[in-house]
Amino acid sequence: MKESAIERHLVRRVRKCGGEAFKIQFLGRSGAPDRLVMFPDGEVVWVELKAPGKKAKPHQSRMHAVLREMQHAVEVLDSIEGIDKAFPLN
């Protein structure tokens, strides 16, 4: 399965949960997670998407650590099942 199929599933799943999954790109800095997921209750989750079995690259992992140090939630997801577990339907 390609990363793009996993990303499409994330967007659909988050919308079913009442949220939005915005595509993210940092200008002048690499390592931004792929999506910023936001829900009406104020919950915000940064999501890095990967093809099944793939891991974050070192520069991505460093950015994840920066975000987590600032108390942000970061998920690295590589499967449909992982997305469904991270964002369960109510």
PLY file of the C-alpha trace (Angstrom):
ply
format ascii 1.0
element vertex 90
property float x
property float y
property float z
element edge 89
property int vertex1
property int vertex2
end_header
0.00 0.00 0.00
1.29 3.45 -0.87
1.66 6.30 1.60
-0.81 8.34 -0.47
-3.57 5.75 0.13
-2.87 5.86 3.86
-3.02 9.67 3.75
-6.39 9.62 1.96
-7.74 7.28 4.62
-6.51 9.61 7.37
-8.32 12.61 5.85
-11.57 10.65 5.46
-11.34 9.14 8.95
-10.65 12.47 10.65
-13.61 14.07 8.85
-15.85 11.19 10.00
-14.68 12.02 13.54
-15.67 15.67 13.03
-12.20 17.08 12.47
-9.95 18.35 9.71
-6.53 17.12 8.58
-4.58 19.99 7.05
-1.58 19.37 4.79
1.50 21.01 6.33
4.78 22.31 4.95
7.26 24.45 6.87
8.94 27.11 4.74
12.70 27.19 5.19
12.79 24.15 7.47
12.57 20.43 6.75
10.92 17.71 8.78
7.36 19.00 9.12
4.84 16.23 9.80
2.53 15.57 6.84
-0.76 16.62 8.45
-2.05 18.75 11.30
-5.24 17.18 12.64
-7.67 19.44 14.52
-10.93 18.64 16.28
-13.73 20.96 17.47
-12.88 20.25 21.13
-9.44 21.82 20.67
-7.50 18.57 20.33
-4.57 18.94 17.91
-2.37 16.10 16.66
0.60 16.29 14.26
0.64 13.22 12.00
3.60 11.82 10.07
2.46 9.29 7.47
4.63 6.48 6.17
4.27 3.55 3.82
3.78 0.28 5.72
6.90 -0.70 7.64
8.73 2.55 6.90
10.12 4.73 9.70
10.58 8.47 10.06
13.83 9.87 8.68
16.30 11.35 11.20
15.40 14.98 10.39
11.71 14.13 10.78
12.32 12.41 14.13
14.21 15.49 15.33
11.22 17.69 14.46
8.87 15.27 16.23
11.07 15.58 19.33
10.89 19.39 19.15
7.10 19.26 18.91
6.80 16.75 21.76
9.11 18.89 23.92
6.56 21.69 23.44
3.84 19.29 24.68
2.33 18.63 21.22
0.92 15.23 20.31
2.72 13.55 17.39
1.68 10.28 15.74
3.70 8.35 13.15
1.24 6.13 11.29
1.95 3.55 8.59
-1.34 1.66 8.22
-5.10 1.95 7.93
-5.39 0.04 11.20
-3.04 2.47 12.93
-5.14 5.43 11.77
-8.35 3.78 12.92
-6.81 3.06 16.34
-5.42 6.61 16.72
-8.72 8.21 15.64
-11.59 5.94 16.74
-15.12 6.76 15.65
-17.30 7.97 18.52
0 1
1 2
2 3
3 4
4 5
5 6
6 7
7 8
8 9
9 10
10 11
11 12
12 13
13 14
14 15
15 16
16 17
17 18
18 19
19 20
20 21
21 22
22 23
23 24
24 25
25 26
26 27
27 28
28 29
29 30
30 31
31 32
32 33
33 34
34 35
35 36
36 37
37 38
38 39
39 40
40 41
41 42
42 43
43 44
44 45
45 46
46 47
47 48
48 49
49 50
50 51
51 52
52 53
53 54
54 55
55 56
56 57
57 58
58 59
59 60
60 61
61 62
62 63
63 64
64 65
65 66
66 67
67 68
68 69
69 70
70 71
71 72
72 73
73 74
74 75
75 76
76 77
77 78
78 79
79 80
80 81
81 82
82 83
83 84
84 85
85 86
86 87
87 88
88 89
